[in-house]
Amino acid sequence: MTRFWKLIRGATIADVSVVLATFALLAAFLYPTWSARAFRARVASAIADVDAIGSAARASRTLQGRWPTAAAPGVAPPELSGLAGPEGPFARPGYTLAWTTWEVIDSVEAPPDPGPPAAPGDAPQETAGPRMLPVPRAVGAVGVHSGEESLLAELLEHYGMEASFVVDTVWLLVLPERS
């Protein structure tokens, strides 16, 4: 017989239950630490992936003069093909990344329209105030799709000073128009 079986042969049920209870308590104390470490690693990975996609999209915009085309979640746009593939940041365990663009219309103040010249003897025209002109522009955004609300909340907190928001199970970071 091996040494282990000789040791167990003399143990009572009470001895075995004490050993099992000790292991159960150790597991109960250590599990939150292990799961928190895994969660922190997932958050750090998501932040690194969002930063990588944002940098690549800004570089593409600088080179081509436009944002990359929108793509489905988990799929890299053609302009960001260097980030595609199974090792790329678009599909990870626990979350999926997406790139999207849309057109927005900004309004800028323009000088008032002078109108036709006044005829001699006419009263001067009254102006209604400044005119607003529409200016279309494209906006790019990185999206993180995840059913894990705590991951989305951590991303929202990390990018708090930037334009980001959560809708259902998607967190979006709107990229400013800087290169």
C-alpha positions, 0 to 999 in steps of 0.5 A, spaced: 500 500 500 502 506 498 503 511 504 496 515 502 492 509 503 495 508 509 494 515 512 486 515 510 485 508 512 486 510 519 481 516 518 474 517 521 468 520 517 469 526 522 477 527 520 475 527 512 469 532 513 474 537 517 479 536 511 473 537 506 470 543 510 477 546 510 478 546 503 471 548 502 472 554 506 479 556 502 475 555 496 470 560 498 475 565 500 479 565 494 474 565 489 472 572 489 479 574 489 480 569 483 474 572 479 475 579 481 482 578 478 479 575 471 474 581 471 480 586 472 484 582 466 477 583 461 476 590 463 484 591 461 483 587 455 477 591 453 480 598 454 487 596 450 482 593 444 478 600 444 484 604 444 488 600 439 481 600 434 481 608 436 488 609 434 487 605 427 481 608 425 484 615 427 490 613 422 486 611 417 482 617 417 488 621 417 491 617 411 484 617 407 481 623 409 475 619 412 473 614 417 473 607 416 466 604 413 462 601 418 462 593 420 458 588 423 460 587 431 466 582 431 468 584 424 473 588 422 472 594 416 476 593 410 480 599 412 482 596 419 484 589 416 490 589 420 486 588 426 482 582 423 483 575 424 482 570 430 487 574 434 485 580 433 481 585 438 474 584 434 472 578 438 474 576 445 471 572 450 466 576 454 465 581 449 465 583 442 467 590 438 464 593 433 466 599 428 461 604 426 460 611 423 454 616 422 453 622 419 451 628 423 449 635 422 452 641 426 450 648 425 454 654 425 453 661 425 453 665 419 453 673 418 446 675 416 443 675 409 444 683 407 438 682 402 436 686 396 439 693 397 434 698 399 431 703 394 432 710 396 427 713 401 425 706 404 426 704 411 432 700 413 431 692 413 430 689 420 434 683 421 432 677 425 439 675 428 444 670 426 443 665 420 445 658 422 448 654 416 448 646 416 455 643 416 455 635 415 460 631 418 462 624 419 463 621 426 466 614 428 465 610 434 468 604 437 462 599 440 463 594 445 457 589 445 457 585 452 451 582 456 456 583 462 453 590 465 459 591 470 464 591 464 460 596 460 460 600 467 467 600 467 468 602 460 464 608 462 467 610 468 474 609 464 472 614 458 468 618 463 471 625 460 470 623 453 463 622 449 461 615 451 454 612 453 451 605 454 445 603 450 442 596 452 448 591 452 452 596 447 457 601 450 460 606 444 466 611 444 465 617 440 471 619 437 473 626 436 475 629 430 483 629 431 488 625 428 
